[in-house]
Amino acid sequence: MWCLLAAAGVTTLLSMLVILANNCVVLRCDIDALRRERDYLEAAVAIKTMEWNQASAPDVVISRAEKELGLITPDGPGIVIVRSDEAKECQVPAWWRFLGTVGGGGDAVETVSAQSR
């Protein structure tokens, strides 16, 4: 009788090990499926990001606005910087003017005070 109980216990233990091994295999398959889904979603996000970058490029936006909204763009450049050699009433700090009047400012103060006069 003890042999039958031992055999039944071993059979139950082996059955439980088989069930545990099967569950491990199922979980590994689930993990692989989730990894594949994650890789797919990362690729989809990368594709959408690329499409967004192409669609939101300044040249594309301007051309679509010209076609769809009738945007009129100037022929010249977008930003124009004008630099004038003649300073418009250069504001010289008071201490420079004082040093220019009293002296001791050196050539730089004389040059600045001469430009401001």
C-alpha positions as CSV (number, residue, x, y, z in Angstrom):
1,M,0.0,0.0,0.0
2,W,2.9,2.4,0.7
3,C,4.1,1.7,-2.8
4,L,0.8,2.8,-4.3
5,L,0.8,6.0,-2.2
6,A,4.5,6.7,-3.2
7,A,3.7,6.0,-6.8
8,A,0.7,8.3,-6.7
9,G,2.7,11.0,-5.0
10,V,5.5,10.7,-7.6
11,T,3.0,10.8,-10.4
12,T,1.3,13.9,-8.9
13,L,4.7,15.6,-8.4
14,L,5.7,14.8,-12.0
15,S,2.3,16.1,-13.2
16,M,2.8,19.3,-11.3
17,L,6.3,19.7,-12.8
18,V,4.9,19.2,-16.3
19,I,2.2,21.8,-15.7
20,L,4.7,24.2,-14.3
21,A,7.0,23.7,-17.3
22,N,4.1,24.2,-19.7
23,N,3.2,27.4,-17.9
24,C,6.8,28.6,-18.2
25,V,6.7,27.9,-21.9
26,V,3.4,29.8,-22.3
27,L,4.7,32.8,-20.4
28,R,7.9,32.9,-22.5
29,C,5.7,32.8,-25.6
30,D,3.7,35.7,-24.2
31,I,6.9,37.6,-23.4
32,D,8.1,37.1,-27.0
33,A,4.8,38.3,-28.4
34,L,4.9,41.4,-26.2
35,R,8.5,42.1,-27.4
36,R,7.5,41.8,-31.0
37,E,4.5,44.1,-30.4
38,R,6.8,46.6,-28.6
39,D,9.2,46.6,-31.6
40,Y,6.3,47.0,-34.0
41,L,5.0,50.0,-32.0
42,E,8.5,51.6,-31.8
43,A,8.8,51.3,-35.6
44,A,5.3,52.8,-36.1
45,V,6.2,55.7,-33.8
46,A,9.4,56.2,-35.8
47,I,7.5,56.2,-39.1
48,K,4.9,58.7,-37.7
49,T,7.7,60.9,-36.4
50,M,9.4,60.9,-39.8
51,E,6.1,61.7,-41.5
52,W,5.5,64.6,-39.0
53,N,8.9,66.0,-39.6
54,Q,8.4,65.9,-43.4
55,A,4.9,67.4,-43.2
56,S,6.0,70.2,-40.8
57,A,9.1,71.3,-42.6
58,P,9.0,75.0,-43.3
59,D,9.2,74.6,-47.1
60,V,6.2,72.2,-47.1
61,V,4.2,74.4,-44.8
62,I,4.8,77.5,-47.0
63,S,4.0,75.7,-50.2
64,R,0.8,74.3,-48.8
65,A,-0.2,77.7,-47.5
66,E,0.4,79.2,-50.9
67,K,-1.7,76.5,-52.6
68,E,-4.5,76.2,-50.1
69,L,-4.7,79.6,-48.4
70,G,-3.3,81.9,-51.1
71,L,-0.3,83.0,-49.0
72,I,1.8,85.6,-50.8
73,T,5.4,85.5,-49.8
74,P,7.9,88.3,-50.5
75,D,10.5,87.7,-53.1
76,G,13.3,89.0,-50.9
77,P,15.0,87.3,-48.1
78,G,13.1,86.6,-44.9
79,I,15.3,88.5,-42.5
80,V,17.2,91.7,-43.5
81,I,19.8,93.3,-41.2
82,V,20.7,96.8,-41.9
83,R,24.0,98.1,-40.5
84,S,24.8,101.8,-40.6
85,D,28.3,103.1,-40.2
86,E,27.0,106.4,-38.9
87,A,25.8,106.0,-35.3
88,K,22.6,107.8,-34.6
89,E,23.4,110.0,-31.6
90,C,25.5,107.5,-29.8
91,Q,24.7,107.7,-26.1
92,V,28.0,107.9,-24.3
93,P,27.9,107.1,-20.6
94,A,28.3,110.0,-18.3
95,W,31.6,108.8,-16.8
96,W,33.1,108.6,-20.2
97,R,32.1,112.2,-20.9
98,F,33.5,113.2,-17.5
99,L,36.8,111.5,-18.2
100,G,36.9,113.0,-21.7
101,T,36.4,116.5,-20.2
102,V,38.8,116.1,-17.3
103,G,41.3,113.9,-19.0
104,G,42.9,110.7,-18.0
105,G,40.6,108.5,-20.1
106,G,43.2,107.8,-22.7
107,D,42.7,107.5,-26.5
108,A,39.6,105.4,-26.2
109,V,37.7,108.1,-24.3
110,E,38.9,110.8,-26.7
111,T,37.7,108.7,-29.6
112,V,34.3,108.1,-28.1
113,S,33.9,111.7,-27.0
114,A,34.9,112.9,-30.4
115,Q,32.3,110.6,-32.0
116,S,29.6,111.8,-29.7
117,R,30.2,115.5,-30.5
